[in-house]
Amino acid sequence: MKLLGKVGVVSAMTGVSRVFGLVREVAMAHFFGTSTLQSAFVIAFRVPNLFRRLFGEGALGAAFIPIFTEIERAEGRERAQLFASRILGLLICALGLLVGVGIAATFGVERLCGAASRWTEAMPLMRIMLPYALLICVAAILSAMLQVHERFAIPALTPVVLNVVWIAVLVGLCPFLPAEGYWRIGAVSWGILLAGLAQVLFQLPELRRVGYVLRPTLRGWRASPYVRRVLLQMGPASLGIALAQINICLDGWLAFYGASWAPSALEYADRIIYLPLGLFGTAFATVLLPTYSRQFAEGAPHLAGETLCQALRNLLFLMAPMTLGLMLLAEPTVALIYQRGAFTAQSTLWTARAILAYAPGLLIFSANKVLVPLFYAQKDLRTPVKVASWCILANVTCNVLSVLLLPEGWRHAGIAASTVLSSLLNTLILLHLLRRGGTFRPNFAPLLRETPRVAIAVTAMAALLLAADRLLPAWPLLLRLPLLIALGAATYGLACLALLPQTARAVLKRLARK
């Protein structure tokens, strides 16, 4: 299956997930708005997500996929099954211990901060949701096993399970619970825990179809050279991802310190940004790690270079118009999606400011997502960690300055902009290291030739959007915004067909099929 074909499958499934995720956030906005309790929920949910990124789809996944691919190719499915069972057994034991320690720590935080602190509100929610970390990490390893066999649809649909359960709790249960106190937000937290179990069970039938059964074990893990390799390779990657995720948590805590509504506004903006990023950037990253791993295992690093360049060209074509479109239409987009119930016009303004700061990151985050797996596929987990560590330090510095120097209504936007700038620095350094590296040197000439043409097409789209927006000021937002989006997309598509006929036709044809 060609790269765009695989990405198309993942994009389609991820698109379903992102749409459900957006519906979920609309319901959250209706019930909780940008309240302090909603911000406390955002802070609490980031902790199990830290473990998911670290032990699930992050460091462990990056170390697991290349070695699992190698074992299955060289020694057969039975040995690969035993290897995966040992990894799952270790994961469950380690995370079970960490979850227990984390739950105990929440009581200490409550005593330290006192009942009147806004930080205390997050602790009961964190106690409920911490076990979700264990379940979602197991689900992430099952997804990795399926991706090695090019079964991308089920793993990409797994997040839909979370969103469906979450929406069911919001729509089916919250209206009947008291609006005051923890009743509603507590029900959502318990729903997330239930969804974690459902995400594991959802993947088991497909795993059996490719010949694997979930059998966690610790038998013989100490003697396994493959398990030791995973643990050794996880070390540097775990450090880098841990720093990155702690940095994300620090962003939320600094935002919470700057204003009680700020984490909520950042989360709602992040959800809109991650709709296109999940459709394409994350879809490419999902496909590329097993693809790169197979190309290096077959002794064809030049093919990995070609795959990287193709991915970057496709992402430039897809993400450039979305970046500028979101910047131009941030406020009406937020108003149309969220502004109802507890989500006020002021909430819309705060969230739109965050989108303005986040939107340039669409291109940058996407590029980073296709670069990092290339290092992982070469079993080089140290380089991305070293680069990320310095960039995280720069990000934290900028975040602190944003909180200290900017007005309250813009502090969260400064935090979002810092994230984008640090990611840009990370991406540029990784590109430089690839060009300087000795294994292969990707040929970026086609990308450089196409960039000015994409810029011209995006400029034409922006000019039409601004002109059309001035002609339609009195139209209802429900009609005006979709019309503006359609006009912008059509203008960009036609411009690219004229300026980039080969790339445009290939991408548009594949998207139309999916």
C-alpha positions in Angstrom: 0.0 0.0 0.0 1.5 3.4 -1.0 2.2 6.1 1.6 -0.8 8.3 0.8 -3.1 5.2 0.7 -2.1 4.2 4.2 -2.3 7.8 5.4 -5.8 8.0 3.7 -7.0 5.1 5.8 -5.7 6.5 9.0 -6.9 10.0 8.1 -10.4 8.8 7.5 -10.6 6.8 10.8 -8.8 9.6 12.7 -11.3 12.1 11.1 -14.1 10.2 12.6 -12.4 10.3 16.0 -11.7 14.0 15.7 -15.3 14.8 14.8 -16.5 12.9 17.8 -13.8 14.7 19.9 -15.1 18.0 18.7 -18.7 17.0 19.5 -17.4 16.0 22.9 -15.8 19.4 23.5 -18.9 21.2 22.3 -20.9 19.3 25.0 -18.2 20.1 27.6 -18.3 23.8 26.7 -22.1 23.8 27.0 -22.0 22.3 30.5 -18.8 23.7 32.0 -17.7 26.7 29.8 -14.4 28.1 30.9 -15.1 27.6 34.6 -12.5 26.9 37.3 -13.9 23.3 37.6 -13.4 22.7 33.9 -9.9 24.0 34.2 -9.3 21.7 37.1 -10.6 18.8 35.0 -8.1 19.7 32.2 -5.2 19.8 34.7 -6.3 16.4 36.2 -6.7 14.7 32.8 -3.2 15.7 31.6 -1.6 13.5 34.2 -2.8 10.1 32.8 -2.1 11.5 29.3 1.5 12.1 30.4 1.7 8.3 31.1 0.0 7.5 27.8 2.6 9.5 25.9 5.5 8.2 27.9 4.7 4.4 28.2 2.1 3.9 25.5 2.5 5.6 22.1 5.6 7.5 23.1 9.0 6.1 24.3 7.8 2.5 24.7 6.0 2.5 21.3 9.0 4.0 19.6 11.3 1.4 21.0 8.8 -1.5 20.7 7.8 -1.2 17.0 11.2 -1.6 15.3 12.2 -4.5 17.6 8.8 -6.2 17.3 9.1 -5.9 13.5 12.7 -7.3 13.6 11.7 -10.3 15.7 8.7 -11.2 13.6 10.7 -11.0 10.4 13.7 -12.9 11.7 12.3 -15.4 14.2 8.6 -15.8 13.5 5.2 -14.9 15.1 5.6 -17.2 18.1 8.7 -15.4 19.3 7.1 -12.0 18.6 4.1 -13.0 20.7 6.3 -13.9 23.6 8.2 -10.7 23.3 5.0 -8.6 23.2 3.5 -10.6 26.2 6.6 -9.8 28.3 6.5 -6.1 27.4 2.8 -6.0 28.4 3.5 -7.7 31.7 6.2 -5.2 32.6 4.1 -2.3 31.5 1.1 -3.4 33.7 3.3 -3.9 36.8 5.3 -0.7 36.4 2.2 1.5 35.7 0.1 -0.2 38.4 2.8 0.9 40.9 3.0 4.4 39.5 -0.8 4.8 39.6 -0.9 3.7 43.2 1.8 6.2 44.2 0.0 9.0 42.2 -3.3 8.4 43.9 -1.6 8.5 47.3 0.2 11.8 46.3 -3.1 13.6 45.6 -4.1 13.4 49.2 -0.8 15.1 50.2 -1.4 17.9 47.7 -4.9 18.5 49.2 -3.4 18.8 52.6 -0.6 21.0 51.4 -2.7 23.5 49.4 -5.7 23.7 51.7 -9.4 23.4 50.9 -9.7 27.0 49.5 -7.1 26.6 46.8 -8.2 26.2 43.2 -5.5 23.5 42.8 -7.3 21.3 45.3 -10.3 21.0 43.0 -8.3 18.9 40.6 -7.2 16.2 43.1 -10.5 14.2 43.4 -10.8 14.1 39.6 -7.2 13.0 39.3 -7.8 10.1 41.7 -10.6 8.8 39.5 -8.7 9.2 36.2 -5.2 8.0 37.1 -6.0 4.3 36.4 -7.0 5.3 32.9 -3.2 5.7 32.3 -2.7 1.9 32.7 -5.6 1.0 30.4 -4.7 3.4 27.6 -1.1 2.4 27.6 -2.0 -1.3 27.1 -4.3 -0.1 24.3 -1.5 1.8 22.7 0.8 -1.3 22.6 -2.0 -3.3 21.0 -2.4 -0.6 18.4 1.4 -0.7 17.7 1.2 -4.5 17.1 -1.7 -3.9 14.6 0.2 -1.1 12.9 3.2 -3.4 12.2 0.8 -5.6 10.3 -0.6 -2.5 8.4 -3.9 -2.8 10.2 -4.3 1.0 10.7 -8.1 1.3 10.7 -8.9 -0.2 14.2 -6.1 1.6 16.0 -7.1 4.9 14.4 -10.7 4.2 15.4 -9.9 3.3 19.0 -10.0 6.9 20.3 -13.6 7.0 19.0 -14.5 4.6 21.8 -13.3 7.2 24.4 -15.3 10.0 22.7 -18.5 7.9 22.3 -18.5 7.0 26.0 -17.6 10.6 27.0 -20.4 12.0 24.9 -22.9 9.4 26.2 -22.1 10.5 29.8 -22.4 14.2 28.9 -25.7 13.9 27.0 -27.3 10.9 28.8 -26.3 11.5 32.4 -25.1 15.1 33.1 -28.5 16.8 32.5 -30.0 14.7 35.3 -27.3 15.4 37.8 -27.0 18.6 40.0 -25.1 21.4 38.3 -23.3 22.4 41.5 -20.3 20.6 42.9 -18.5 17.6 41.5 -21.5 15.6 40.3 -21.3 16.2 36.6 -17.6 16.5 36.2 -17.1 13.5 38.5 -19.5 11.4 36.2 -17.3 12.4 33.2 -14.2 11.3 35.0 -15.7 7.9 35.8 -16.8 7.6 32.1 -13.2 8.2 31.0 -12.0 5.3 33.2 -14.7 3.0 31.7 -13.7 4.1 28.2 -10.1 3.0 28.8 -11.2 -0.6 29.4 -13.4 -0.4 26.3 -10.5 0.8 24.2 -8.5 -2.4 25.2 -11.4 -4.7 24.5 -12.2 -3.0 21.1 -8.8 -4.1 19.6 -8.7 -7.7 20.8 -10.7 -9.3 18.0 -8.6 -7.6 15.3 -5.4 -8.7 17.1 -6.6 -12.3 17.1 -7.3 -12.0 13.4 -3.6 -11.3 12.8 -2.6 -14.2 15.0 -1.9 -12.6 18.4 -3.6 -13.1 21.8 -3.2 -10.8 24.7 -1.2 -12.7 27.3 0.7 -10.4 29.7 3.5 -12.3 31.5 6.8 -11.6 33.4 8.2 -15.1 32.7 11.7 -14.9 31.4 11.8 -11.2 30.8 15.1 -10.7 32.6 16.8 -13.2 30.2 15.3 -11.7 27.0 17.9 -9.6 25.1 15.0 -8.0 23.2 13.3 -6.8 26.4 16.6 -5.4 27.6 17.1 -3.6 24.2 13.6 -2.0 24.6 14.4 -0.9 28.1 17.8 0.5 27.1 16.4 2.3 24.1 13.5 3.6 26.2 15.8 5.3 28.6 16.8 8.4 26.5 13.4 8.5 24.7 11.6 8.3 28.1 13.6 11.2 29.4 12.8 13.3 26.3 9.1 12.5 26.3 8.9 12.9 30.0 10.4 16.3 29.7 8.0 17.2 26.9 4.9 15.9 28.8 6.0 17.6 32.0 6.4 20.7 30.0 2.8 20.4 28.8 1.6 20.0 32.4 3.7 23.0 33.4 2.0 25.0 30.6 -1.4 24.1 32.1 -0.2 24.9 35.6 1.3 28.2 34.6 -1.9 29.0 32.7 -4.0 28.1 35.8 -1.7 30.4 37.8 -2.2 33.2 35.3 -6.0 32.9 35.2 -8.5 30.3 36.4 -10.2 30.2 33.0 -6.9 29.9 30.9 -6.4 26.1 30.8 -10.0 25.7 29.6 -9.5 28.2 26.8 -6.3 26.5 25.7 -7.9 23.1 25.8 -10.8 24.2 23.6 -8.4 25.9 21.1 -6.2 22.8 21.2 -9.2 20.7 20.2 -9.9 22.8 17.1 -6.2 22.8 16.1 -5.9 19.1 16.6 -8.8 18.4 14.2 -6.7 19.0 11.1 -3.5 18.0 12.8 -5.0 14.6 13.7 -6.5 14.2 10.3 -3.1 14.5 8.6 -0.1 15.2 10.8 -0.8 12.4 13.3 -2.0 10.1 10.5 1.4 10.5 8.7 3.3 9.8 12.0 1.2 6.7 12.7 2.0 5.3 9.3 5.6 6.4 9.0 7.2 4.7 12.0 6.4 1.1 10.8 7.1 2.2 7.2 10.5 3.7 8.1 11.3 0.7 10.3 10.6 -1.8 7.5 12.7 0.2 5.0 15.7 0.3 7.3 15.2 -3.4 8.2 15.3 -4.2 4.4 18.6 -2.2 4.0 17.0 0.6 2.0 17.6 3.9 3.8 17.3 5.9 0.6 13.7 4.8 0.4 13.1 6.2 3.9 14.6 9.5 2.7 12.2 9.6 -0.2 9.3 8.7 2.1 10.2 11.6 4.4 10.4 14.1 1.5 7.0 12.9 0.1 5.4 13.2 3.5 6.7 16.8 4.0 5.5 17.9 0.5 2.1 16.4 1.1 1.8 18.1 4.6 2.9 21.5 3.2 0.1 21.2 0.5 -2.5 20.2 3.1 -1.6 22.3 6.2 -0.7 25.6 4.7 -4.3 26.7 3.8 -5.6 25.3 7.1 -3.0 27.4 9.0 -3.9 30.7 7.4 -7.7 29.9 7.3 -7.8 29.3 11.0 -5.9 32.5 11.7 -8.3 34.5 9.6 -11.5 32.9 10.9 -10.6 32.1 14.5 -13.3 34.0 16.3 -16.3 33.0 14.1 -15.1 29.4 14.2 -15.0 29.4 18.0 -18.4 31.1 18.2 -20.1 28.7 15.8 -18.7 25.6 17.5 -18.8 26.5 21.2 -20.7 29.6 22.1 -23.8 28.3 23.9 -24.8 27.4 27.4 -22.0 28.2 29.9 -19.6 29.2 27.1 -20.0 32.9 26.8 -18.8 35.6 24.3 -15.9 36.3 26.6 -15.0 32.6 26.5 -15.0 32.8 22.7 -12.6 35.8 22.7 -10.2 34.0 25.0 -10.3 30.8 22.9 -9.9 32.6 19.6 -6.7 34.3 20.9 -5.3 30.9 21.7 -6.1 29.7 18.2 -4.4 32.7 16.7 -1.2 31.7 18.6 -1.5 28.0 17.9 -2.5 28.0 14.2 1.1 28.5 12.8 2.0 25.3 14.7 -0.1 23.2 12.3 2.8 23.1 9.8 5.5 22.9 12.4 3.9 20.2 14.6 3.1 18.1 11.5 6.7 18.4 10.2 8.0 17.3 13.6 5.7 14.3 13.7 7.2 12.9 10.5 10.8 13.7 11.4 11.0 12.1 14.9 9.9 8.6 13.7 12.8 8.6 11.2 15.3 8.7 14.1 13.3 6.1 16.0 13.3 3.8 13.1 17.1 3.9 13.0 17.0 3.0 16.8 18.4 6.5 17.5 16.3 7.6 20.4 19.0 9.9 21.9 19.1 12.6 19.2 15.4 13.7 19.5 15.8 13.7 23.3 18.8 16.0 23.3 17.2 18.4 20.9 13.9 18.4 22.7 15.5 19.0 26.1 17.0 22.3 25.0 13.8 23.4 23.2 11.7 22.6 26.3 14.0 24.8 28.4 13.4 27.6 25.9 9.7 27.0 26.0 9.5 27.0 29.8 11.4 30.3 29.9 9.1 31.9 27.3 6.0 30.6 29.2 7.2 32.1 32.5 7.9 35.5 30.8 4.4 35.4 29.2 2.7 34.9 32.6 4.8 37.6 34.2 4.8 40.2 31.5 1.6 39.9 29.4 -1.9 41.2 30.4 -4.2 38.6 32.0 -6.3 38.2 28.9 -3.2 37.4 26.7 -1.1 35.2 29.0 -2.5 32.0 27.7 -1.9 33.1 24.1 1.7 33.8 25.0 2.0 30.2 26.3 0.5 28.8 23.1 2.9 30.9 21.0 5.9 29.7 23.1 4.9 26.1 22.3 4.9 26.9 18.6 8.2 28.6 18.6 10.0 25.9 20.6 8.6 23.3 18.2 9.9 25.3 15.3 13.3 25.3 16.8 13.1 21.6 17.4 12.1 20.9 13.8 14.9 23.1 12.3 17.5 21.4 14.4 16.3 17.9 13.5 16.3 18.8 9.8 19.8 20.1 10.1 21.0 16.9 11.8 19.4 14.8 9.0 21.2 16.8 6.3 24.5 16.5 8.2 24.0 12.8 9.1 26.0 10.0 7.4 23.4 7.3 6.9 21.6 9.2 4.1 20.8 12.8 3.1 17.2 13.5 2.1 16.8 15.5 -1.1 14.6 18.5 -0.2 14.9 20.2 -3.6 11.3 19.3 -4.7 10.0 20.6 -1.4 11.9 23.9 -1.8 10.6 24.3 -5.4 7.0 23.8 -4.3 7.0 26.1 -1.2 6.8 29.4 -3.1 4.0 28.1 -5.2 2.0 27.0 -2.2 2.6 30.4 -0.7 1.1 32.1 -3.8 -1.9 29.8 -3.6 -2.5 30.5 0.1 -2.2 34.2 -0.5 -4.9 34.0 -3.2 -7.1 32.1 -0.8 -6.6 34.7 2.0 -7.3 37.6 -0.3 -10.6 36.0 -1.4 -11.6 35.2 2.2 -11.0 38.8 3.4 -13.0 40.2 0.4 -15.9 37.8 0.9 -16.0 38.3 4.7 -16.6 42.1 4.1 -19.4 41.4 1.6 -21.2 39.0 4.0 -21.2 40.7 7.4 -25.0 40.5 8.0 -25.3 36.8 7.1 -26.0 34.4 9.9 -22.8 32.7 11.2 -24.2 29.3 10.4 -24.3 30.2 6.7 -21.4 32.6 6.5 -18.6 30.5 7.9 -19.2 27.3 5.9 -19.5 29.5 2.7 -16.2 31.2 3.5 -14.5 27.9 4.1 -15.9 26.5 0.9 -14.8 29.5 -1.1 -11.3 29.4 0.4 -10.9 25.7 -0.2 -12.0 26.1 -3.8 -9.7 29.0 -4.5 -6.7 27.2 -3.0 -7.5 24.0 -4.9 -7.8 25.8 -8.2 -4.6 27.8 -7.6 -2.7 24.6 -6.8 -4.0 22.8 -9.8 -2.6 25.6 -11.9 0.7 25.9 -10.0 1.3 22.4 -8.7 -0.7 20.1 -11.0 1.0 16.8 -10.3 1.0 17.1 -6.4 -2.5 18.6 -6.3 -4.0 16.0 -8.5 -2.3 13.1 -6.6 -3.4 14.4 -3.1 -6.9 15.5 -4.1 -7.5 12.2 -5.9 -6.5 10.2 -2.9 -8.5 12.3 -0.5 -11.6 12.0 -2.7 -11.3 8.2 -2.7 -11.0 8.2 1.1 
